[in-house]
């Protein structure tokens, strides 16, 4: 394994601001947090107001919606692993 890769499923230091805000409002975001997108540094989470049913995630690396409440969750993703390495490199002093 080289310095630009991580073991699949490595914990990310990035907390999603949207998922954190919804969790603080007692929304059930457990399924979202358990997806590969839940703590991916490039995930773009969005929903209509506080409506958890409308929660979606767009992935700029894959160029598609990658998570909805009714769809299957991505569990492993190379883009996530690469972005965690890049995020750690940007934020490590």
Secondary structure as UniProt FT lines:
FT   TURN            3..4
FT   TURN            8..9
FT   HELIX           17..24
FT   TURN            25..26
FT   HELIX           30..33
FT   HELIX           36..39
FT   TURN            41..42
FT   STRAND          43..46
FT   TURN            49..50
FT   HELIX           52..54
FT   STRAND          56..59
FT   TURN            60..63
FT   STRAND          64..68
FT   TURN            69..70
FT   HELIX           78..91
//
